[in-house]
Amino acid sequence: MWLPERNHVTIAGGVLCPDGIVLCADTQETIGAFKRRRPKLVELPLISSNIKAVIVGATDNAVFLDELVEKLSDEIDLTDGYLASVRRAIEKTVRKYCEEIWRPYASKDDYPEAHLLVGLKTIEGLSLLEIYTPAVKNVSDYEFIGSGSDLAGYKAKHFFTVKMPVEAAACLAAYILEVVKDNNIFCAGPTQMAIIKLDGTVEHKNEEFSRHIGSALMKWDYFANRMGAMIPFVSVGGKPIIDHLLTDDANAFLDDRMLEKILFGLLEGRIAGAPVTVEEWVNQVAIVEKRGALNPRDASAFDALVETKKIIEECREGIISGSLPGELKQPLNELINAHNAVVDPYKRWRALVEQHQPANVELDALEKALATLNTSRSNLNNIRAALLGAQKSKGHSQE
């Protein structure tokens, strides 16, 4: 049987987590000198409610892969829902199909091949299988396949050394695929991604999720590398790190993971004292870029000043005319004082940061002033409601 060759130069991956499985792939297919987008991630349309299966694949012949996936879907649906039964069906189907397709070929070198990752939710739980025709094996943690797998595997080994929640793994997988697509001319197109959850539901992430999260983490990686380059100029115990590395105690220094502690200390971002989640960090990056702020703290401080200035201006007429309710005069005065107390330390801190100068003292002063302002801002809704009521009453009296 002759099969027309359509070269799949692909990057695809799977990550097995305690609470789910991430499967992802790019969407570029190469046919000779032409390229096009083509789905490489498939959720099998199984009738059985006991099994969920998602497949990603890479191959030198897309027709060979497509027919194999169809046969796998049919056979998996006939099993009893237990992993042992599903795996036997997969192994039998792959072996039989390969024997049938390969028989007419004169040489093994001409055999079409397929490389697949199969995410499964069976009655027992979650499993990830790798198929490299005709072999089938278990994947205990993660695997990447296709022409971009070497780079993806190199990046993955830095992140997937421990089990992590599936949502975190999805973000990192999106990032890894973005890195590969940015550096491998044969991998491109939007990323497809699906998560098989422990309860059997399958969530398909949209292309925007993968692009947005992946691009943001690539920026993080860029800044992390820049910060890493700064480490030799950092002092520990009054002694430059480079001096530690050039002495006999270098191994002990590294064994104590001192460098790792320093690096993560430099990279740890915080908003209002709380660790930043991936989603929060992505949103903060978007805010900073859109407004031209220096960093997330700059954006959040500016927001606080803008919001309080707006309510103060809205209350100006009531202050001048004396129509502002008496119970609001004190909280409004506190808000005005807190707002004014933030302006100067904010300007001093921002000027230093903009020039890449140390600003720890100014930052402490700004944080204290912002804490007071945020306490006063808690009265904003009461002030707005009372102000609106006063304006309505004034309007009725004029009528």
Phi and psi in degrees as a GROMACS rama.xvg file:
@    title "Ramachandran Plot"
@    xaxis  label "Phi"
@    yaxis  label "Psi"
@TYPE xy
-94.4123  135.731  TRP-2
-122.16  126.978  LEU-3
-64.8397  135.374  PRO-4
-82.9879  126.58  GLU-5
-132.253  105.907  ARG-6
-73.2453  121.739  ASN-7
-94.168  95.6259  HIS-8
-93.9575  100.568  VAL-9
-126.611  156.729  THR-10
-126.225  126.003  ILE-11
-143.853  153.904  ALA-12
-153.653  162.228  GLY-13
-142.642  140.49  GLY-14
-130.47  123.572  VAL-15
-94.6097  120.418  LEU-16
-118.927  164.59  CYS-17
-60.7991  -31.1834  PRO-18
-113.419  12.0292  ASP-19
169.608  176.705  GLY-20
-128.053  131.91  ILE-21
-99.7302  129.867  VAL-22
-127.859  137.046  LEU-23
-151.353  158.031  CYS-24
-162.201  155.26  ALA-25
-79.2896  -177.626  ASP-26
-129.756  16.4623  THR-27
-91.6275  131.212  GLN-28
-120.163  137.36  GLU-29
-109.058  126.812  THR-30
-121.676  97.8292  ILE-31
64.9358  -120.506  GLY-32
-93.0475  2.15546  ALA-33
-107.406  151.196  PHE-34
-124.146  147.921  LYS-35
-154.471  165.896  ARG-36
-88.9316  139.054  ARG-37
-152.234  132.666  ARG-38
-62.4665  136.166  PRO-39
-122.191  2.92107  LYS-40
-116.127  128.185  LEU-41
-132.838  127.094  VAL-42
-90.056  119.681  GLU-43
-66.6229  134.228  LEU-44
-80.2783  68.7767  PRO-45
-81.0556  142.985  LEU-46
-81.4701  -36.0872  ILE-47
-62.5111  131.615  SER-48
-81.7767  -9.1754  SER-49
-86.9127  -9.98338  ASN-50
-130.824  137.11  ILE-51
-125.962  139.239  LYS-52
-144.374  133.261  ALA-53
-127.728  135.311  VAL-54
-124.186  137.154  ILE-55
-121.973  147.441  VAL-56
-147.255  156.438  GLY-57
-133.185  142.642  ALA-58
-159.94  165.176  THR-59
-94.6679  0.729809  ASP-60
-151.572  104.955  ASN-61
-66.1635  -32.4402  ALA-62
-64.3394  -41.9551  VAL-63
-58.4003  -45.3016  PHE-64
-66.9873  -45.8632  LEU-65
-59.8458  -43.263  ASP-66
-68.89  -36.3988  GLU-67
-62.7167  -42.7992  LEU-68
-62.1387  -40.4987  VAL-69
-62.0281  -44.3885  GLU-70
-66.2615  -38.3594  LYS-71
-61.2144  -42.6267  LEU-72
-60.1729  -44.812  SER-73
-63.035  -44.4184  ASP-74
-74.4783  -37.6688  GLU-75
-61.7525  -35.3756  ILE-76
-67.3132  -17.4562  ASP-77
-91.5128  -1.38921  LEU-78
-83.0894  174.327  THR-79
-88.5362  1.66274  ASP-80
95.6137  -7.10017  GLY-81
-90.4001  150.012  TYR-82
-59.4801  -42.3651  LEU-83
-59.1046  -42.1178  ALA-84
-67.9672  -41.4534  SER-85
-64.9355  -42.7687  VAL-86
-65.6304  -40.4605  ARG-87
-60.4883  -41.3012  ARG-88
-64.2835  -40.1426  ALA-89
-65.0773  -47.9806  ILE-90
-61.5758  -44.3556  GLU-91
-64.1412  -43.0574  LYS-92
-65.3576  -45.0662  THR-93
-63.3684  -45.4619  VAL-94
-63.852  -46.0074  ARG-95
-65.019  -42.2926  LYS-96
-65.1473  -44.4461  TYR-97
-63.2904  -42.8999  CYS-98
-59.6124  -40.0912  GLU-99
-67.9356  -44.4558  GLU-100
-76.2326  -36.5117  ILE-101
-79.196  -17.9073  TRP-102
-54.19  -42.9183  ARG-103
-73.4302  -14.3168  PRO-104
-77.5199  139.029  TYR-105
-76.9932  -30.1687  ALA-106
-131.826  145.662  SER-107
-61.7334  -27.2484  LYS-108
-63.8517  -20.147  ASP-109
-94.7765  -4.044  ASP-110
-62.8212  132.064  TYR-111
-69.6644  146.708  PRO-112
-128.585  159.13  GLU-113
-140.299  142.906  ALA-114
-125.231  117.901  HIS-115
-130.011  154.523  LEU-116
-120.078  130.286  LEU-117
-119.609  114.392  VAL-118
-91.0689  130.002  GLY-119
-128.151  138.707  LEU-120
-117.029  108.191  LYS-121
-108.948  -174.125  THR-122
-60.2109  -36.0625  ILE-123
-75.6347  -30.4395  GLU-124
151.302  -144.829  GLY-125
-102.24  143.102  LEU-126
-147.294  150.453  SER-127
-126.758  123.335  LEU-128
-114.907  148.883  LEU-129
-115.747  130.696  GLU-130
-116.734  120.929  ILE-131
-124.962  95.5607  TYR-132
-43.1957  125.955  THR-133
-100.562  11.0659  PRO-134
-82.182  148.611  ALA-135
-131.575  133.166  VAL-136
-145.727  161.942  LYS-137
-80.8864  148.303  ASN-138
-114.167  122.74  VAL-139
-87.8432  -21.6811  SER-140
-139.029  -68.7248  ASP-141
-152.06  161.376  TYR-142
-157.5  143.422  GLU-143
-124.385  143.039  PHE-144
-132.053  163.17  ILE-145
102.234  -177.296  GLY-146
-68.289  -19.9805  SER-147
-97.763  12.5609  GLY-148
-69.3275  -30.334  SER-149
-63.3964  -48.7183  ASP-150
-66.799  -41.087  LEU-151
-62.6068  -42.2996  ALA-152
-64.7119  -36.7573  GLY-153
-63.5068  -44.6998  TYR-154
-67.6468  -40.3501  LYS-155
-64.4932  -34.6  ALA-156
-65.9084  -17.9546  LYS-157
-82.6668  -18.0575  HIS-158
-111.415  -41.6112  PHE-159
-94.7673  39.6033  PHE-160
-79.3838  -19.4515  THR-161
-131.231  156.93  VAL-162
-68.474  142.764  LYS-163
-141.771  162.376  MET-164
-58.2899  147.582  PRO-165
-63.1684  -32.9314  VAL-166
-66.4755  -37.1771  GLU-167
-68.3401  -40.9709  ALA-168
-63.073  -35.4876  ALA-169
-63.058  -41.6477  ALA-170
-63.0917  -44.4495  CYS-171
-68.8339  -36.9533  LEU-172
-64.5745  -39.7524  ALA-173
-61.864  -41.3453  ALA-174
-63.3913  -45.44  TYR-175
-61.4855  -42.157  ILE-176
-65.6661  -36.1518  LEU-177
-64.1146  -40.2449  GLU-178
-61.6394  -46.0624  VAL-179
-62.9183  -46.3074  VAL-180
-64.0127  -28.458  LYS-181
-77.9956  -17.2056  ASP-182
-122.828  -5.28234  ASN-183
-122.698  118.292  ASN-184
-68.619  -15.4409  ILE-185
-93.4193  -1.77815  PHE-186
-120.044  126.71  CYS-187
-165.831  -177.974  ALA-188
87.1328  163.928  GLY-189
-58.7053  152.965  PRO-190
-89.7715  130.495  THR-191
-92.6041  140.656  GLN-192
-148.536  139.642  MET-193
-137.816  147.472  ALA-194
-121.493  122.025  ILE-195
-91.9413  117.343  ILE-196
-92.7503  164.206  LYS-197
-62.4145  -27.679  LEU-198
-84.1201  1.89394  ASP-199
94.6121  -6.22194  GLY-200
-77.3194  151.744  THR-201
-119.958  119.512  VAL-202
-105.356  122.308  GLU-203
-96.0376  116.313  HIS-204
-76.8936  139.201  LYS-205
-77.9825  166.893  ASN-206
-61.9864  -32.4265  GLU-207
-65.8454  -36.7806  GLU-208
-58.0971  -51.4175  PHE-209
-64.3872  -41.018  SER-210
-67.236  -45.8836  ARG-211
-66.8144  -52.3531  HIS-212
-65.4865  -45.3014  ILE-213
-61.1424  -44.28  GLY-214
-66.6201  -40.08  SER-215
-64.0417  -42.4948  ALA-216
-71.0612  -26.5782  LEU-217
-64.9539  -38.319  MET-218
-65.2443  -41.8776  LYS-219
-58.9662  -43.5268  TRP-220
-61.9401  -39.8335  ASP-221
-61.6175  -46.6314  TYR-222
-70.3459  -32.3557  PHE-223
-62.8618  -41.7997  ALA-224
-64.7441  -38.8975  ASN-225
-64.9295  -41.506  ARG-226
-66.7365  -36.9819  MET-227
-60.5181  -35.1737  GLY-228
-68.1327  -18.9278  ALA-229
-82.7808  -16.4354  MET-230
-55.5424  -42.3049  ILE-231
-58.0675  -18.0079  PRO-232
-97.484  2.77829  PHE-233
-89.835  144.405  VAL-234
-101.222  143.154  SER-235
-127.791  120.512  VAL-236
63.1027  32.3177  GLY-237
77.5171  7.57001  GLY-238
-125.03  127.185  LYS-239
-56.509  143.163  PRO-240
-58.2399  -38.4212  ILE-241
-59.6757  -32.5312  ILE-242
-68.6503  -36.8872  ASP-243
-60.6539  -41.8742  HIS-244
-71.9181  -24.9547  LEU-245
-90.7539  -2.58153  LEU-246
-102.932  176.096  THR-247
-67.3169  -20.0188  ASP-248
-89.3864  16.6642  ASP-249
-60.2631  -43.9075  ALA-250
-64.0326  -42.74  ASN-251
-64.01  -37.4096  ALA-252
-61.2885  -43.9542  PHE-253
-74.3402  -36.6189  LEU-254
-62.2772  -30.3062  ASP-255
-76.5656  0.533821  ASP-256
58.3839  30.2964  ARG-257
-61.411  -43.2119  MET-258
-62.5053  -40.0682  LEU-259
-63.7784  -41.5037  GLU-260
-62.614  -41.7527  LYS-261
-65.6024  -44.8457  ILE-262
-60.9955  -48.6666  LEU-263
-69.6329  -26.251  PHE-264
-65.5736  -38.1542  GLY-265
-69.327  -35.2067  LEU-266
-86.3816  -16.4039  LEU-267
-69.6929  111.894  GLU-268
-92.9071  143.007  GLY-269
-137.11  142.366  ARG-270
-123.068  121.146  ILE-271
53.9411  34.2563  ALA-272
82.3716  -2.99757  GLY-273
-106.816  142.554  ALA-274
-59.412  143.051  PRO-275
-88.0885  127.566  VAL-276
-76.2587  167.079  THR-277
-59.0435  -44.9579  VAL-278
-63.9865  -43.1925  GLU-279
-63.1282  -40.7293  GLU-280
-64.8339  -42.131  TRP-281
-61.1033  -44.0845  VAL-282
-64.4336  -39.1337  ASN-283
-65.8003  -39.3338  GLN-284
-60.3395  -42.1417  VAL-285
-62.6543  -41.0956  ALA-286
-63.2251  -46.4006  ILE-287
-60.9262  -46.8071  VAL-288
-66.2095  -39.7007  GLU-289
-66.6708  -38.4695  LYS-290
-97.2244  -10.6153  ARG-291
77.8457  21.8891  GLY-292
-72.5132  159.722  ALA-293
-75.1126  -36.0262  LEU-294
-166  174.739  ASN-295
-56.9789  -37.124  PRO-296
-64.9429  -38.3764  ARG-297
-60.3255  -45.245  ASP-298
-64.2574  -43.6113  ALA-299
-69.1519  -37.3656  SER-300
-66.4399  -40.9098  ALA-301
-63.5202  -40.2052  PHE-302
-58.1465  -45.2743  ASP-303
-61.814  -42.3791  ALA-304
-66.5562  -41.7976  LEU-305
-64.1459  -43.135  VAL-306
-65.3237  -44.1438  GLU-307
-70.7152  -35.0664  THR-308
-62.2833  -38.8842  LYS-309
-62.6702  -46.0211  LYS-310
-69.5346  -33.3694  ILE-311
-64.5841  -42.2847  ILE-312
-66.5187  -36.2517  GLU-313
-65.1876  -29.1301  GLU-314
-89.3817  -5.11177  CYS-315
-57.1305  -44.9328  ARG-316
-62.9007  -40.75  GLU-317
-65.6779  -34.6774  GLY-318
-67.2554  -44.9496  ILE-319
-66.4987  -44.7468  ILE-320
-80.1707  -15.4524  SER-321
80.5272  11.3469  GLY-322
-87.2314  -5.30782  SER-323
-67.5046  130.123  LEU-324
-53.5183  140.938  PRO-325
-59.2319  -34.8137  GLY-326
-70.7433  -10.8426  GLU-327
-98.7453  -9.74116  LEU-328
-63.8093  -43.7605  LYS-329
-66.2726  -50.6206  GLN-330
-62.3945  -31.6909  PRO-331
-69.384  -41.6392  LEU-332
-62.7727  -39.148  ASN-333
-62.9654  -39.5241  GLU-334
-65.2677  -43.0431  LEU-335
-62.0988  -46.2688  ILE-336
-63.8927  -41.4411  ASN-337
-65.8048  -39.6475  ALA-338
-61.199  -48.8368  HIS-339
-64.134  -32.6161  ASN-340
-70.3423  -19.3102  ALA-341
-86.0178  -31.9801  VAL-342
-57.0543  -51.1342  VAL-343
-66.3638  -50.5599  ASP-344
-61.85  -31.8186  PRO-345
-64.5356  -45.4643  TYR-346
-64.2741  -42.1498  LYS-347
-64.9576  -46.1174  ARG-348
-62.7497  -44.2645  TRP-349
-64.7589  -39.2729  ARG-350
-62.5182  -41.1433  ALA-351
-68.8777  -43.7151  LEU-352
-63.5272  -38.7231  VAL-353
-62.9678  -29.0514  GLU-354
-96.8393  8.46036  GLN-355
58.9047  38.7547  HIS-356
-102.984  152.457  GLN-357
-56.9541  137.759  PRO-358
-144.617  34.3468  ALA-359
-65.0393  -42.945  ASN-360
-63.7462  -45.4856  VAL-361
-65.5464  -35.1652  GLU-362
-66.7031  -41.3106  LEU-363
-60.3963  -44.0142  ASP-364
-63.8827  -40.7044  ALA-365
-65.0126  -42.5069  LEU-366
-62.1105  -42.3319  GLU-367
-64.4837  -42.719  LYS-368
-65.9134  -39.4788  ALA-369
-66.5827  -36.0425  LEU-370
-61.2364  -43.3634  ALA-371
-65.072  -42.154  THR-372
-64.1265  -41.7359  LEU-373
-63.8066  -34.6116  ASN-374
-64.7215  -43.4692  THR-375
-67.8966  -31.2667  SER-376
-67.2815  -19.5314  ARG-377
-62.9691  -19.4438  SER-378
-88.8766  1.08075  ASN-379
-59.3546  -44.4497  LEU-380
-62.8277  -40.257  ASN-381
-64.5597  -41.6776  ASN-382
-65.2559  -44.4226  ILE-383
-62.2242  -45.3476  ARG-384
-61.7609  -45.2491  ALA-385
-66.2529  -39.7986  ALA-386
-62.8959  -43.1438  LEU-387
-63.1139  -40.8897  LEU-388
-63.6539  -40.8667  GLY-389
-65.0871  -38.7062  ALA-390
-67.0591  -39.0688  GLN-391
-65.3705  -42.0664  LYS-392
-62.6094  -40.2015  SER-393
-64.6656  -38.4866  LYS-394
-65.1661  -41.3434  GLY-395
-65.3973  -39.7938  HIS-396
-66.489  -32.0002  SER-397
-72.4627  -30.021  GLN-398
